[in-house]
Amino acid sequence: MTIREVHIHRADTTRDPIEPVVIRIEQEIPLPPWGAAEQSAALLTADGNALADAIWESCPGGTIDALLASLFARKASQFRVRFPQEAKS
């Protein structure tokens, strides 16, 4: 299996030193045992927070804005609000 690499620019380091960050997404998520919803939620939350921290602390604000716009566009159907006339159908 080959590993896909994505290279992006980090934030301006002239004022504050910002170390390069390597994000590895390589382990498969473990299958939780039945009734382990809390553990699964905790794992996903920890992963999401770690990813958000790495991006927030390292990327330029414009890159973060573009990432959020791209993610929201991909999940737009989950944020759609139905108009009253649509609820009837």
Helices and strands as residue ranges (DSSP letters): H 37-58, H 61-74, H 76-79, H 84-87
